[in-house]
Amino acid sequence: MKKKCPGGKIRSKGRGRGLGTGKGKGPMNKRWIQDADLKEGALRETASREGALNEDGTISVTWLRKKASGKGKTAQRARLALRFRSFKK
């Protein structure tokens, strides 16, 4: 149902952007990280095969950003790794 706001713009009633609806599948789970199916070491193994490990054993951030822009499981894992990296700060 659409209704007019005071500014004259028409907006739809109900859930809008930024409410965690996530691709129209209903409310997003607040514990999505705990419920994620993680294969520990899979990204590190891929990075090792491609020579993207630093001398201290960490995965290169430039490699992660490059992989995160693609599609597929490696890209999903790279995006998740970048997200986890932001939690540290």
C-alpha positions as CSV (number, residue, x, y, z in Angstrom):
1,M,0.0,0.0,0.0
2,K,1.4,3.4,-0.9
3,K,0.8,6.6,1.0
4,K,1.8,10.2,0.5
5,C,4.3,11.8,2.9
6,P,4.3,15.4,4.0
7,G,6.8,16.3,1.3
8,G,4.5,15.1,-1.5
9,K,6.6,12.0,-2.2
10,I,4.9,8.6,-2.4
11,R,6.4,5.9,-0.3
12,S,5.3,2.3,0.2
13,K,4.1,1.2,3.6
14,G,6.0,-1.6,5.2
15,R,9.6,-2.7,5.2
16,G,12.0,-0.4,3.5
17,R,15.7,-0.3,2.9
18,G,18.1,-0.8,5.8
19,L,15.9,-3.0,7.9
20,G,17.9,-6.2,7.5
21,T,15.5,-7.9,5.1
22,G,18.3,-9.4,3.0
23,K,17.1,-10.3,-0.5
24,G,13.5,-10.5,0.3
25,K,13.7,-13.7,2.4
26,G,12.3,-12.1,5.6
27,P,14.2,-10.6,8.5
28,M,17.9,-11.3,8.6
29,N,19.1,-13.6,11.4
30,K,21.0,-11.7,14.0
31,R,23.3,-14.6,14.6
32,W,24.2,-15.1,10.9
33,I,27.9,-15.5,11.7
34,Q,27.4,-18.3,14.3
35,D,25.0,-20.0,11.9
36,A,27.2,-19.7,8.8
37,D,28.6,-23.0,7.4
38,L,32.3,-22.3,7.6
39,K,34.9,-24.6,6.2
40,E,37.9,-23.7,8.3
41,G,41.1,-23.4,6.4
42,A,39.5,-23.5,2.9
43,L,40.4,-19.9,2.1
44,R,43.9,-20.3,3.5
45,E,44.4,-23.4,1.4
46,T,43.3,-21.6,-1.8
47,A,45.5,-18.6,-0.9
48,S,48.5,-20.9,-0.3
49,R,48.0,-22.6,-3.7
50,E,48.0,-19.2,-5.4
51,G,51.0,-17.9,-3.4
52,A,49.0,-15.2,-1.5
53,L,50.3,-16.0,2.0
54,N,52.6,-13.4,3.6
55,E,55.8,-14.4,5.4
56,D,54.0,-14.2,8.8
57,G,51.4,-16.7,7.6
58,T,48.5,-14.3,7.0
59,I,46.6,-13.9,3.8
60,S,47.4,-10.9,1.7
61,V,44.8,-8.2,1.9
62,T,45.2,-7.2,-1.7
63,W,44.6,-10.8,-2.8
64,L,41.5,-10.9,-0.6
65,R,40.1,-7.7,-2.2
66,K,40.8,-9.0,-5.7
67,K,39.1,-12.3,-5.0
68,A,36.2,-10.7,-3.2
69,S,35.1,-8.8,-6.3
70,G,34.4,-12.1,-8.2
71,K,31.7,-14.8,-7.9
72,G,31.7,-18.2,-6.3
73,K,32.7,-19.7,-3.0
74,T,36.2,-18.2,-2.9
75,A,34.7,-14.8,-3.4
76,Q,32.2,-15.4,-0.6
77,R,34.9,-16.6,1.7
78,A,37.1,-13.6,0.8
79,R,34.3,-11.1,1.6
80,L,33.6,-12.9,4.9
81,A,37.3,-12.7,5.8
82,L,37.4,-9.0,5.0
83,R,34.3,-8.6,7.2
84,F,35.9,-10.4,10.1
85,R,39.0,-8.3,9.6
86,S,36.9,-5.2,10.2
87,F,35.6,-6.6,13.5
88,K,39.2,-6.6,14.9
89,K,39.4,-2.8,14.9
